């Protein structure tokens, strides 16, 4: 067990979407003994940090040398959320270095110094879902990711298993996460964020048309999970010392129409949804159905019900997107 109110925590990717949300969650649990590593670049990601409390920030490229020198001190917990999360990234060598090799080095460092290690895997490891979406490590060999991002995450899952570390670390396979602090993600931000901009610009939401006869337009399905629920799930796993692979979703598959319709109600706008052709470059790697099997998460003692989808979307739109707020600004 880790007392998160007293723990000293390293959060990689701590200025990013899920990373900054975890810092917010740690603040809410009473700690600011947090060191953040990230790459701020020239974009608006820094805004995610303004309302958060933490000890120090450093650029990700400086992290391993400073850890190995002892300059950053000891940590009770490492939350490794830092990675290239672009599913469209084509530089396989970059993804192998950034998402796989760096993760191995950081994991070795953490375990060698007695720090708990929780890392971000991804539901992208499941590919088209043909081999199921079971987070049992025994299923790893059957998985066929559809892009190099998903494969880079699967490589680390496999390495942790083969090194016998899945009894000591926790890997979190995030499904379709949406919510505050994703403004900086560009094309990788959620459909809710993109749709909000579309409604403001021209009063309508554009969704991809289905290119499979077994799914009607707008009825492709995802396991959509609110970022605040992801924070609760992640910190539960960390605090209780749970280990292994865990799906981080709701256990419910909902359609894109289910996701976007509450936005019109939240904004007091008439419903206008149009369908556009999916780019040819995406069709071969598009997931039509995702659904998290959350039985292992439940077995680890997490028993909270997910925030109902319409409620989560409404809160996100009214409390964060409309006023332009971030987590911590409440």
Secondary structure as GFF3:
##gff-version 3
##sequence-region A 1 330
A	DSSP	beta_strand	9	12	.	.	.	ID=ss1
A	DSSP	alpha_helix	17	28	.	.	.	ID=ss2
A	DSSP	beta_strand	34	38	.	.	.	ID=ss3
A	DSSP	three_ten_helix	44	49	.	.	.	ID=ss4
A	DSSP	beta_strand	56	59	.	.	.	ID=ss5
A	DSSP	three_ten_helix	60	62	.	.	.	ID=ss6
A	DSSP	alpha_helix	63	69	.	.	.	ID=ss7
A	DSSP	beta_strand	77	80	.	.	.	ID=ss8
A	DSSP	alpha_helix	92	95	.	.	.	ID=ss9
A	DSSP	pi_helix	96	101	.	.	.	ID=ss10
A	DSSP	alpha_helix	102	112	.	.	.	ID=ss11
A	DSSP	beta_strand	116	122	.	.	.	ID=ss12
A	DSSP	three_ten_helix	123	126	.	.	.	ID=ss13
A	DSSP	three_ten_helix	137	142	.	.	.	ID=ss14
A	DSSP	alpha_helix	148	162	.	.	.	ID=ss15
A	DSSP	beta_strand	169	174	.	.	.	ID=ss16
A	DSSP	beta_strand	176	178	.	.	.	ID=ss17
A	DSSP	three_ten_helix	183	188	.	.	.	ID=ss18
A	DSSP	alpha_helix	191	202	.	.	.	ID=ss19
A	DSSP	beta_strand	205	208	.	.	.	ID=ss20
A	DSSP	beta_strand	221	222	.	.	.	ID=ss21
A	DSSP	beta_strand	224	226	.	.	.	ID=ss22
A	DSSP	alpha_helix	227	239	.	.	.	ID=ss23
A	DSSP	beta_strand	244	248	.	.	.	ID=ss24
A	DSSP	beta_strand	254	255	.	.	.	ID=ss25
A	DSSP	alpha_helix	256	267	.	.	.	ID=ss26
A	DSSP	beta_strand	273	276	.	.	.	ID=ss27
A	DSSP	alpha_helix	280	283	.	.	.	ID=ss28
A	DSSP	alpha_helix	295	299	.	.	.	ID=ss29
A	DSSP	alpha_helix	309	315	.	.	.	ID=ss30
A	DSSP	pi_helix	316	321	.	.	.	ID=ss31
###
